[in-house]
Amino acid sequence: MSFQVPQNVPFSTTSQRAYEDTHWRQKHSNGHATGGTVGAVTSKINDIFTQEKGLPMYKDKPNNYPPSRRKGILQRRRTPAVIASIALVFLWWMGWLPWSSGRVYDPAEHQHSFFSDHDWSEQREAVKEVFKTSWAGYEKYAWGMDEYHPLTRKGKNMVEGGMGWIIVDALDTAMMMNLTTEVAKAREWISTSLSYTADHDVNTFETTIRMLGGLLSAYYLSTAFPHLAPQLDDDANQPGEDLYIEKATDLADRLLGAYESPSGIPYASVNLNTSHGITSHQDGGASSTAEAATLQLEMKYLAKITGEPHYWHKAENIMKVIDAQRCKDGLLPIFIYPATGQFRGENIRLGSRGDSYYEYLIKQYLQTGKVENIYLEMWDEALEGVKKHLITYSEHASLTILAERQDGLDKPLTAKMDHLVCFMPGTIALGVTEGQTVAEAKARLGSQWTKKHDENLKLAEELMKTCWGMYKVTATGLAPEIAYFKTNNPPRQWQGHTDPNWSPPVSDPLSDDQSAAWRSDYDIHFNDAHNLQRPETVESLFYMYRITKDPIYRQWGWEMFEAFREHEKVVDEVSGKVYAYTSLDTVMNNPVKESKRRDNMESFWLAETLKYFYLLFSDDSFFPLDSNVFNTEAHPMPKFDISGSKVFTTGWQRSTVAPPEPPPGSDGKIVRVDPEEKAKADAAAAAAAEQAAIGVHHDHGHDEAKEREENAENVADSKESPAPNLLNDWKDNIAKVADGATLAREEPQKDRKIPPGRRLDHVD
């Protein structure tokens, strides 16, 4: 599961985050990307005669050429030049120029006969070759840098000296692929160049899942799989040097500063040099829920390796604080305050800022030997909540949609799925069988295999189909960042929780027919049509194939891989060879224009996307699910049994009582208070305090009569003007309003008085 780096960290100024947040920062779409012949012709004409603003343009030469000295000649030859230009455009459109291709991606061309075979070693090797090409380009042009820009062949660091963002994140993939030379060079860089002393803040979550997770996974692979990319200087008697675990421990100790908040909810960022947690500069100071609750697998495994339980306790306490609020049906708002541990707003979704909280519930249960039943219970509750509140169906093909409730569970659905949501099919299937195949799980459970297991497995299959459709519906065969869907009015929803005889609607097949009804259910907005090389869909295909053994998931995966390989390749203009793969501005144009290529290769292209493709085409015995758990950045870690341990145990229990009401405004809502009512309440509180103080001996010489007189004066003053505390409350609440969020409000009393100059009516 991959996220774009939040804006409050040094590497947040890239354009990637702006695109990721478009869907919730803007209230109105800027248009739709449409398919079909007419749309394709229009797009080509626009590409020729217009220049889109807001999308990066990458050219080999500058645009500010000096004025030509042969203007007269050009004017005299303008007509022939126009005719020649039209002819060139026609030849380019037809694909008859040697450097152009008018071919449209046809999935039928990629349905090879070997799909039905058991040997997928050719596909596996094809994935390895793409990894090697991507790695070699990075090594040549940006080695050691945290960012790689393949079009300009440059790199950039996020902090001084770099963090090994790409090297560490991709290392275990190279080890899995048995790339000895690449691993040796990476290990040398980690040994000699990697440090965490830069005086700069980094994102707590991203650094944990990518860097800490990458180092822990490298340690695991080097010790448990010494035959993978063996190193000549390694100790034959004790394979797996201490390098990785030493670096991991140093990093984790620095990250612990982020956990030092009043509530125990980690701060969004941390300065690794000072180990000082830093409140988010966005979202009213709140951390995202997914980021706060996606640190546990890494910290628990580190605790197990080192025998140091404080890593475990810090990460585990987050789950206790979150669950203490007893959110309805296990579904959480996407922001939470480190200062109070209270949630902010009511936006509920399993896309960005919400997703991996749910992923880590079932994975924590599996990681520690299936003895921490508390996390299985939380997962089951949340999955039932998802079905009850978030599942809906498309209008024409009845495709299953995992929607959003952007204003709370009692408000309308938004039929929208981030690509990030596509982690969910595989995770649901993982929860059904606990990593075994369906046949193995049924044999193990016997009569305990219930209708609920079948129901959840079918839900996983239908969501997987919808995610695959996000690829199949576009001209390139690649998915956009976000897809909206057309639904009935009102939307059809899951009814299984109220009617035991209810069955979900049957979805249409995703046929290749360009006029098939299912295609009209997808609504891809212009601003959401980019592709960042994300892994979530192939991640779920990997789980779905391993668990169901249905070969269709490998077939879909191969078509996806070929689309990535074809449309995201970067070709050297001199040699004609592919040297890199890059993100795209749009997946709706085929062939892809050079101006539509983004100059960025994400680290998760190597760490996750290609790794999951490689695993999808590998045998089941290669990193089996019954003995490994993958963190949200695809870094494998071993499962371990904590049964009987006195050190590593579940240190908390779920509360059965309703949580206390949070203080007004602590959840980010704007609280409107009538000053007169507040004055009355203050007076009543003062009187109650005075009554309680009667008969209590004071040793400090207080004049009680004078205090009562001052209290009476304060009460009288409060009726003349709003209390200072009220103004402070208003200021604090306004500061907490989210960027573009819709906040619930408490309705004002009749004849409410507002201080001069104070207008809250237009604050959304």
C-alpha positions in Angstrom: 0.0 0.0 0.0 1.6 3.2 -1.1 1.0 6.8 -0.2 2.3 10.1 -1.5 4.4 11.9 1.0 2.4 14.4 3.0 2.9 18.1 2.6 4.4 18.8 6.0 7.7 17.0 5.2 10.6 18.3 3.2 9.9 16.1 0.2 6.2 17.2 0.1 6.7 20.0 -2.4 6.6 17.7 -5.4 3.7 17.8 -7.8 2.7 14.3 -6.9 0.9 15.2 -3.7 -1.1 17.9 -5.4 -2.5 15.4 -7.9 -3.3 12.9 -5.1 -5.3 15.4 -3.1 -7.2 16.9 -6.1 -10.3 14.8 -5.4 -10.9 16.2 -1.9 -9.4 19.7 -2.2 -11.7 20.6 -5.1 -15.5 20.6 -5.0 -16.1 20.6 -8.7 -14.6 18.5 -11.5 -12.6 20.1 -14.2 -14.0 17.8 -16.8 -13.9 14.2 -17.7 -11.6 12.1 -19.8 -13.6 10.3 -22.3 -12.9 7.4 -24.6 -14.0 6.5 -28.1 -13.0 7.7 -31.5 -14.3 11.2 -31.2 -12.6 11.7 -27.9 -9.3 10.4 -29.3 -9.5 12.7 -32.3 -10.3 15.7 -30.1 -7.4 14.8 -27.7 -5.0 14.6 -30.6 -6.1 18.0 -32.0 -5.8 19.6 -28.6 -2.3 18.1 -28.2 -1.2 19.7 -31.4 -2.8 23.2 -31.1 -2.9 23.8 -27.4 -0.7 23.5 -24.4 -2.3 22.3 -21.2 -1.6 24.4 -18.1 -0.9 22.7 -14.8 0.6 19.5 -16.4 4.4 19.3 -16.6 5.9 19.5 -20.1 9.2 17.9 -20.7 11.2 19.0 -23.7 14.8 18.6 -24.7 15.2 22.3 -25.6 14.0 25.6 -24.1 11.0 27.4 -25.4 12.4 30.9 -25.5 14.2 30.9 -28.8 15.4 34.3 -30.1 13.4 35.9 -32.9 14.3 34.6 -36.3 16.3 36.9 -38.6 14.7 35.3 -41.7 11.2 36.4 -40.9 10.5 37.6 -44.4 11.4 34.3 -46.0 9.3 32.4 -43.5 6.3 34.6 -44.3 6.7 34.0 -48.0 6.8 30.3 -47.4 4.0 30.2 -44.9 1.5 28.5 -47.2 3.7 25.6 -48.2 4.7 25.2 -44.5 1.1 24.9 -43.5 0.4 22.3 -46.1 3.5 20.3 -45.1 2.4 20.5 -41.4 -1.0 19.2 -42.2 0.5 16.3 -44.2 2.8 15.5 -41.2 -0.1 15.6 -38.8 -2.0 13.2 -41.1 0.9 10.8 -41.3 1.4 11.0 -37.6 -2.2 10.3 -36.9 -2.2 7.3 -39.2 1.0 6.0 -37.5 2.9 6.0 -40.7 5.9 8.0 -39.4 8.9 5.9 -38.4 8.9 7.5 -34.8 5.2 7.2 -34.2 2.8 4.4 -33.5 -0.9 4.6 -34.0 -1.5 1.1 -32.5 -4.0 0.9 -29.7 -3.4 -1.5 -26.9 -5.4 -4.7 -27.6 -5.7 -7.1 -24.6 -6.5 -9.9 -27.0 -2.9 -9.8 -28.3 -1.7 -10.7 -24.8 -3.8 -13.7 -24.1 -1.1 -16.2 -24.9 -1.5 -19.9 -24.9 0.7 -20.4 -21.9 -1.9 -18.8 -19.7 -3.3 -22.3 -19.1 0.1 -23.7 -18.3 1.5 -24.1 -14.8 4.9 -22.8 -15.7 5.0 -19.0 -15.5 8.8 -18.7 -15.4 8.9 -16.7 -18.6 6.6 -14.0 -17.2 8.6 -14.1 -14.0 11.8 -13.4 -15.9 10.2 -10.6 -17.8 9.4 -8.9 -14.6 13.0 -9.3 -13.4 14.2 -7.7 -16.6 12.1 -4.6 -16.1 13.4 -4.4 -12.5 17.0 -4.7 -13.7 16.4 -2.0 -16.3 14.8 0.4 -13.8 17.6 -0.3 -11.2 20.3 0.2 -13.8 18.9 3.6 -14.9 18.7 4.7 -11.3 22.2 3.5 -10.6 23.6 5.3 -13.6 21.9 8.7 -13.2 20.8 9.1 -9.6 22.6 6.5 -7.4 22.2 7.3 -3.7 19.5 9.9 -4.3 16.1 9.7 -2.8 14.3 10.7 -5.9 14.9 9.6 -9.5 13.7 11.7 -12.5 14.3 9.4 -15.5 13.4 11.9 -18.3 15.9 14.5 -17.2 18.2 11.7 -15.9 18.7 13.4 -12.6 18.2 12.7 -8.9 17.4 14.7 -5.8 17.7 14.2 -2.1 14.9 14.8 0.4 17.3 15.7 3.2 21.0 16.5 3.3 23.0 13.4 2.5 20.0 11.5 1.5 18.0 8.7 3.3 18.5 5.9 0.8 14.8 6.2 0.0 15.0 4.1 -3.2 17.9 1.9 -2.3 16.6 0.7 1.0 13.0 0.4 -0.2 14.0 -1.7 -3.3 16.7 -3.8 -1.6 14.6 -6.8 -0.6 13.1 -7.0 -4.2 16.6 -7.3 -5.5 17.3 -10.0 -2.9 14.2 -11.9 -3.9 15.2 -11.8 -7.5 18.6 -13.2 -6.6 20.4 -10.2 -8.0 23.7 -10.6 -6.3 25.6 -7.7 -7.9 22.8 -5.2 -7.2 22.5 -6.3 -3.6 26.2 -6.0 -3.0 26.3 -2.4 -4.3 23.3 -1.5 -2.2 24.7 -3.0 0.9 28.0 -1.2 0.4 26.1 2.2 0.1 24.1 1.4 3.3 27.3 0.5 5.1 29.3 3.6 4.1 26.7 6.3 3.3 23.5 5.8 5.1 22.9 7.8 8.3 20.0 9.5 10.0 21.7 12.6 11.4 20.3 15.2 9.0 18.7 18.0 11.0 15.4 17.8 9.1 11.9 16.5 9.6 10.6 13.5 7.8 7.2 11.8 7.7 6.9 9.3 10.5 4.7 6.8 8.6 6.6 6.8 5.2 9.9 6.5 7.0 8.6 3.6 9.0 7.0 1.6 6.3 9.7 2.2 3.6 13.0 2.6 5.5 12.5 0.7 8.7 10.4 -1.9 6.9 13.0 -2.2 4.2 15.9 -2.7 6.6 14.0 -5.3 8.7 13.0 -7.2 5.6 16.6 -7.2 4.3 17.7 -8.6 7.7 15.0 -11.3 7.5 15.9 -12.3 4.0 19.7 -12.3 4.6 19.2 -14.6 7.6 16.3 -16.9 6.6 17.1 -17.1 2.9 20.9 -17.0 2.6 20.8 -18.6 -0.9 19.1 -15.5 -2.3 21.7 -13.0 -3.6 24.5 -14.5 -1.3 27.4 -12.2 -0.5 30.9 -13.4 -0.7 32.0 -11.6 2.4 29.1 -12.9 4.5 29.8 -15.1 7.5 29.1 -18.7 6.4 28.4 -19.8 9.9 26.0 -17.0 10.7 24.6 -15.6 7.5 23.1 -12.1 7.6 25.5 -9.5 9.0 24.4 -7.1 11.7 24.4 -4.2 9.3 20.7 -4.1 8.6 19.5 -4.6 12.1 21.9 -2.0 13.5 20.7 0.6 11.0 17.1 -0.4 11.7 17.5 0.0 15.5 19.2 3.4 15.1 16.4 4.6 12.9 13.6 3.2 15.2 15.2 4.9 18.2 15.0 8.2 16.4 11.4 7.6 15.3 10.3 7.1 18.9 10.2 10.8 19.4 7.1 11.0 17.2 5.2 8.9 19.8 5.9 11.3 22.6 2.5 13.1 22.3 0.1 13.7 25.1 -2.2 10.9 23.8 0.4 8.5 22.4 -0.9 9.1 18.9 2.3 9.8 16.9 3.0 13.1 15.3 2.9 13.3 11.6 6.6 14.1 11.3 9.8 13.7 13.3 13.2 15.3 13.3 15.6 12.3 13.1 18.5 14.3 14.4 16.8 15.5 17.5 14.1 12.7 17.8 11.5 15.5 18.2 8.0 14.9 17.0 6.4 17.6 14.9 2.7 18.4 14.5 1.3 18.4 11.0 1.3 21.8 9.4 -1.9 20.8 7.6 -5.3 19.5 8.7 -5.5 21.5 11.9 -2.5 19.6 13.4 -4.1 16.2 13.0 -2.2 13.1 11.8 -3.9 10.8 9.3 -5.5 7.7 10.8 -3.8 5.4 8.4 -0.4 6.9 9.1 -0.8 6.6 12.9 -2.1 3.1 12.8 0.3 1.6 10.2 3.5 1.3 12.3 2.7 -1.8 14.3 4.1 -4.7 12.1 7.5 -3.0 11.9 7.8 -2.1 15.6 6.6 -5.5 16.8 9.0 -7.4 14.6 11.9 -5.1 15.7 10.9 -5.8 19.4 10.9 -9.5 18.7 14.4 -9.4 17.1 16.0 -7.2 19.7 14.1 -8.4 22.7 13.3 -4.7 23.5 9.6 -4.5 24.4 9.3 -0.7 24.4 9.0 -0.7 20.6 6.1 -3.0 20.9 4.4 -1.0 23.7 4.7 2.3 21.9 3.1 1.0 18.7 0.5 -1.1 20.6 -0.7 1.9 22.7 -1.9 3.6 19.5 -4.5 0.8 18.9 -5.7 1.2 22.5 -6.2 4.9 22.1 -8.0 4.5 18.8 -10.3 1.7 19.9 -11.2 3.5 23.1 -13.4 5.9 21.1 -15.6 2.9 20.0 -16.4 4.3 16.5 -19.6 3.1 15.0 -19.3 -0.3 13.3 -15.5 -0.1 13.4 -15.2 2.6 10.8 -12.9 5.5 11.6 -12.6 9.2 10.4 -9.4 9.8 8.5 -7.8 12.3 10.9 -6.8 12.1 14.5 -5.2 14.6 16.9 -2.0 13.6 18.6 -2.7 16.1 21.4 -6.0 14.6 22.4 -6.4 11.3 20.7 -9.7 12.5 19.3 -10.8 12.1 15.7 -11.2 15.1 13.5 -14.2 15.4 11.3 -16.4 12.6 10.0 -14.8 11.7 6.6 -14.7 7.9 6.3 -13.0 6.1 3.5 -10.7 3.3 2.7 -8.6 5.3 0.3 -5.9 7.7 1.2 -5.5 8.4 4.9 -7.7 5.6 5.9 -6.7 2.4 4.1 -3.8 0.7 5.9 -5.4 1.0 9.4 -7.8 -1.7 8.3 -5.0 -3.7 6.5 -2.9 -3.8 9.7 -5.8 -5.1 11.8 -5.9 -8.6 10.2 -2.1 -8.6 9.6 -1.3 -7.9 13.3 -3.5 -10.9 14.2 -1.6 -13.1 11.7 1.8 -11.8 12.4 1.9 -12.9 16.1 0.7 -16.4 15.6 -3.1 -15.8 15.6 -3.2 -15.4 19.4 -4.0 -11.7 19.6 -7.7 -12.2 19.0 -8.5 -8.5 19.7 -7.3 -7.6 16.2 -9.3 -10.3 14.5 -12.4 -9.0 16.4 -11.6 -5.4 15.2 -11.1 -6.6 11.7 -14.4 -8.5 11.6 -16.3 -5.5 13.0 -14.8 -3.2 10.5 -15.5 -5.5 7.5 -19.1 -5.8 8.6 -19.2 -2.0 8.8 -17.8 -1.7 5.3 -20.5 -3.9 3.9 -23.2 -2.1 5.8 -22.2 1.5 5.1 -19.8 1.6 2.1 -20.7 -1.1 -0.4 -22.8 0.0 -3.4 -23.3 -1.1 -7.0 -22.8 0.5 -10.4 -25.9 1.4 -12.4 -25.5 -0.7 -15.6 -23.2 -3.7 -14.8 -23.8 -4.0 -11.0 -20.1 -3.8 -10.3 -19.3 -3.7 -6.6 -18.0 -0.4 -5.4 -16.3 0.4 -2.1 -17.5 4.0 -1.7 -16.9 6.8 0.7 -18.9 8.7 3.4 -17.3 12.0 3.2 -19.6 13.7 5.8 -20.3 10.8 8.1 -22.1 7.5 8.1 -25.5 9.1 8.1 -24.7 11.2 5.1 -24.9 10.3 1.4 -22.4 7.9 -0.3 -19.8 9.2 -2.8 -19.3 6.5 -5.4 -15.6 6.9 -5.8 -12.6 4.6 -5.4 -9.0 5.6 -5.1 -6.6 3.1 -6.7 -5.4 2.8 -3.1 -8.7 1.1 -2.2 -7.7 -1.9 -4.4 -5.6 -3.4 -1.6 -8.9 -4.4 -0.1 -9.9 -7.5 -2.2 -6.6 -9.3 -1.4 -6.9 -8.3 2.3 -10.4 -9.6 2.6 -9.4 -12.9 1.0 -6.4 -13.1 3.4 -8.8 -12.6 6.3 -11.1 -15.4 5.1 -8.5 -18.2 4.8 -5.6 -16.7 7.0 -3.2 -17.2 4.1 -4.2 -20.8 3.2 -5.8 -21.8 -0.1 -9.6 -22.0 0.0 -9.3 -25.8 -0.2 -6.9 -25.9 2.7 -9.0 -23.5 4.8 -12.1 -25.5 4.3 -10.4 -28.7 5.2 -9.0 -27.1 8.4 -12.3 -25.5 9.5 -14.6 -28.3 8.5 -18.1 -27.4 9.7 -16.8 -24.1 11.0 -16.6 -22.8 7.4 -19.7 -20.8 7.3 -21.9 -18.8 4.9 -20.0 -15.7 6.1 -16.8 -17.1 4.7 -18.4 -17.6 1.3 -19.9 -14.2 1.5 -16.7 -12.4 2.3 -14.8 -14.3 -0.4 -17.4 -13.4 -3.0 -17.1 -9.8 -1.9 -13.3 -10.0 -2.5 -13.8 -11.5 -5.9 -16.3 -8.8 -7.0 -14.1 -5.9 -5.7 -11.1 -7.4 -7.5 -13.2 -7.4 -10.7 -14.0 -3.7 -10.2 -10.3 -2.9 -9.7 -9.4 -4.8 -12.8 -12.0 -2.8 -14.7 -10.2 0.4 -13.7 -7.4 -0.9 -16.0 -9.4 -2.5 -18.7 -11.6 0.6 -19.3 -8.8 2.9 -20.3 -7.0 3.3 -23.7 -3.6 2.3 -22.3 -4.8 -0.6 -20.1 -3.5 1.3 -17.0 -5.6 2.5 -14.2 -6.2 6.1 -13.2 -5.4 7.4 -9.7 -9.1 7.7 -9.0 -12.3 6.4 -10.6 -15.9 7.6 -10.0 -18.9 5.4 -10.8 -22.4 5.9 -12.0 -25.0 4.5 -9.6 -28.7 4.3 -9.3 -30.6 7.0 -7.5 -30.7 6.2 -4.6 -27.7 3.9 -4.7 -28.3 0.3 -4.1 -26.6 -0.9 -1.0 -25.7 -4.1 0.9 -28.7 -5.6 2.6 -27.2 -8.7 4.1 -27.2 -7.3 7.6 -31.0 -6.8 7.6 -32.2 -9.6 5.3 -30.5 -13.1 5.7 -32.0 -14.2 2.4 -30.7 -11.2 0.4 -28.0 -11.8 -2.2 -25.8 -9.2 -3.9 -26.6 -8.4 -7.5 -24.9 -10.4 -10.3 -22.3 -8.3 -12.1 -21.8 -8.3 -15.9 -18.7 -9.8 -17.4 -16.0 -7.3 -18.4 -16.1 -8.0 -22.1 -13.7 -6.5 -24.7 -16.6 -5.0 -26.6 -16.0 -1.2 -26.7 -19.7 -0.6 -26.5 -20.3 -2.9 -23.5 -22.5 -1.3 -20.8 -20.0 -1.9 -18.0 -17.7 0.7 -19.5 -20.2 3.5 -19.1 -20.2 2.9 -15.3 -16.7 4.2 -15.0 -16.4 8.0 -14.8 -12.7 9.1 -14.9 -12.2 12.8 -14.3 -9.5 14.7 -16.1 -7.6 15.6 -13.0 -7.6 12.0 -11.8 -6.4 10.2 -14.9 -2.7 10.1 -14.0 -0.9 6.8 -13.1 1.8 6.7 -10.4 2.9 3.1 -11.0 0.8 2.1 -8.0 0.9 -1.6 -6.7 -2.5 -2.1 -4.9 -4.3 -4.0 -7.7 -1.4 -6.4 -8.5 -1.0 -6.8 -4.7 -4.6 -8.1 -4.5 -4.1 -10.2 -7.6 -1.2 -11.9 -5.9 -3.3 -12.7 -2.8 -6.3 -13.7 -4.9 -4.3 -16.1 -7.0 -2.5 -17.7 -4.0 -5.8 -18.1 -2.1 -8.3 -19.1 -4.8 -5.9 -20.7 -7.3 -8.0 -19.2 -10.1 -5.7 -18.6 -13.1 -7.7 -15.6 -14.3 -5.8 -13.5 -11.7 -2.5 -14.4 -13.3 -3.9 -13.6 -16.7 -5.1 -10.2 -15.6 -1.7 -9.6 -14.0 0.1 -10.3 -17.2 -2.1 -7.9 -19.2 -1.4 -5.3 -16.6 2.3 -5.9 -16.6 2.5 -5.6 -20.4 0.6 -2.3 -20.3 3.1 -1.0 -17.7 6.0 -2.2 -19.7 4.7 -0.7 -23.0 3.4 2.6 -22.0 5.7 3.7 -19.1 9.0 2.9 -20.8 11.5 5.6 -21.5 13.7 5.1 -24.6 17.1 6.5 -25.1 16.9 8.7 -28.2 20.4 7.7 -29.5 20.6 3.9 -28.8 16.8 3.3 -29.0 17.0 1.1 -25.9 14.7 1.3 -22.9 16.5 2.6 -19.8 13.7 3.5 -17.4 10.0 3.5 -16.6 8.1 6.6 -15.5 4.7 7.8 -14.3 2.1 9.2 -16.7 0.0 12.3 -16.6 -2.9 10.5 -18.3 -3.9 6.9 -19.0 -6.6 7.9 -21.5 -4.4 8.5 -24.6 -2.8 5.7 -26.6 -0.1 6.1 -27.8 1.2 8.1 -24.9 2.6 11.5 -25.9 6.0 12.5 -24.6 4.4 15.6 -23.1 2.2 13.3 -21.0 5.1 11.5 -19.3 5.9 12.5 -15.7 9.6 12.8 -14.8 9.4 10.6 -11.8 9.9 6.9 -10.9 8.4 6.1 -7.5 10.3 4.0 -5.1 7.3 1.7 -4.7 7.6 0.8 -8.4 10.6 -1.3 -7.4 9.6 -2.0 -3.8 6.0 -3.1 -4.4 4.6 -3.1 -7.9 7.3 -5.2 -9.6 7.7 -7.3 -6.5 4.1 -8.3 -6.5 4.2 -9.1 -10.2 7.2 -11.3 -9.5 5.4 -13.1 -6.6 2.2 -13.5 -8.7 4.2 -15.4 -11.3 6.2 -17.4 -8.7 5.3 -20.8 -7.2 3.3 -20.8 -4.0 6.3 -22.1 -2.1 8.1 -18.9 -2.8 7.4 -16.7 0.3 4.2 -18.6 1.2 1.4 -16.7 2.9 1.1 -19.1 5.8 4.6 -18.1 7.1 5.1 -14.6 5.9 3.3 -11.3 6.4 3.9 -8.3 4.1 3.8 -4.8 5.4 2.0 -2.1 3.6 5.1 -1.4 1.5 5.4 -5.1 0.5 8.3 -5.8 2.8 8.0 -9.4 3.9 8.5 -10.3 7.6 8.1 -13.7 9.3 5.2 -14.7 11.4 6.1 -15.6 15.0 4.1 -17.2 17.8 3.9 -15.2 21.1 1.9 -17.9 22.9 3.2 -18.2 26.4 5.5 -15.2 26.2 5.6 -13.0 29.3 7.2 -10.1 27.5 5.3 -9.9 24.2 1.6 -10.0 24.9 -1.4 -7.9 24.1 -1.2 -5.2 26.7 -4.7 -3.9 26.5 -8.4 -4.9 26.3 -11.3 -3.4 24.4 -13.6 -1.3 26.5 -17.2 -2.3 26.8 -18.5 1.1 27.9 -19.2 4.1 25.8 -16.4 6.7 25.7 -16.9 10.1 27.3 -18.1 12.9 25.2 -15.1 14.8 23.8 -14.7 18.5 24.8 -16.4 20.8 22.3 -14.2 21.6 19.4 -11.7 18.8 20.1 -12.8 16.9 17.0 -12.4 19.9 14.7 -16.1 20.8 14.5 -17.1 24.4 14.8 -19.0 24.8 18.0 -21.5 27.7 18.1 -22.3 28.8 21.6 -24.8 31.4 22.7 -22.9 33.9 25.0 -26.0 34.4 27.3 -26.3 30.7 27.7 -22.6 30.4 28.5 -22.8 33.2 31.0 -25.7 31.4 32.8 -23.7 28.2 32.8 -20.6 30.0 34.2 -22.7 31.6 36.9 -24.2 28.2 37.8 -20.8 26.6 37.9 -19.4 29.4 40.1 -22.4 29.0 42.5 -21.8 25.3 42.6 -18.1 25.7 43.3 -18.9 28.2 46.1 -21.4 25.8 47.7 -18.9 23.0 47.5 -16.3 25.2 49.2 -18.5 25.9 52.3 -17.0 24.3 55.4 -13.6 23.8 53.8 -10.7 25.2 55.8 -8.4 27.5 53.9 -4.8 27.9 55.0 -3.8 30.7 52.6 -5.5 33.7 54.1 -8.1 34.1 51.3 -10.9 36.6 51.9 -13.9 34.4 50.9 -16.4 37.3 51.1 -14.2 39.3 48.7 -13.9 36.3 46.3 -17.7 35.9 46.3 -18.0 39.6 45.5 -15.5 39.3 42.6 -17.3 36.3 41.2 -20.6 38.1 41.1 -18.9 41.0 39.2 -17.4 38.5 36.7 -20.8 37.0 36.1 -22.4 40.4 35.5 -19.6 41.3 33.1 -20.1 38.1 31.2 -23.7 39.3 30.3 -22.4 42.5 28.7 -20.0 40.9 26.3 -18.9 37.4 25.1 -16.6 35.6 27.5 -12.9 35.7 26.5 -12.8 31.9 26.6 -15.6 31.8 24.0 -13.6 34.0 21.7 -10.5 31.8 22.2 -12.7 28.7 21.5 -13.9 30.3 18.2 -10.3 31.1 17.2 -9.1 27.5 18.0 -12.0 25.9 16.1 -11.5 28.1 13.0 -7.8 27.1 13.1 -8.8 23.4 13.0 -11.0 23.7 9.9 -9.7 21.2 7.3 -8.7 22.2 3.8 -11.8 21.6 1.7 -13.5 19.5 4.4 -17.2 19.6 5.2 -17.6 20.0 8.9 -20.7 19.2 10.9 -21.9 22.0 13.1 -24.0 22.3 16.2 -27.0 24.6 15.4 -27.1 27.9 17.3 -29.7 28.9 19.8 -32.5 31.3 18.8 -31.5 35.0 18.8 -27.9 34.0 19.0 -25.5 37.0 19.4 -22.2 37.1 17.4 -19.4 39.4 18.2 -18.9 42.3 15.8 -16.8 41.3 12.8 -17.1 37.6 13.5 -18.7 35.7 10.5 -18.8 31.9 10.9 -21.6 31.3 8.4 -19.3 30.9 5.4 -16.7 28.7 7.1 -17.0 25.2 5.5 
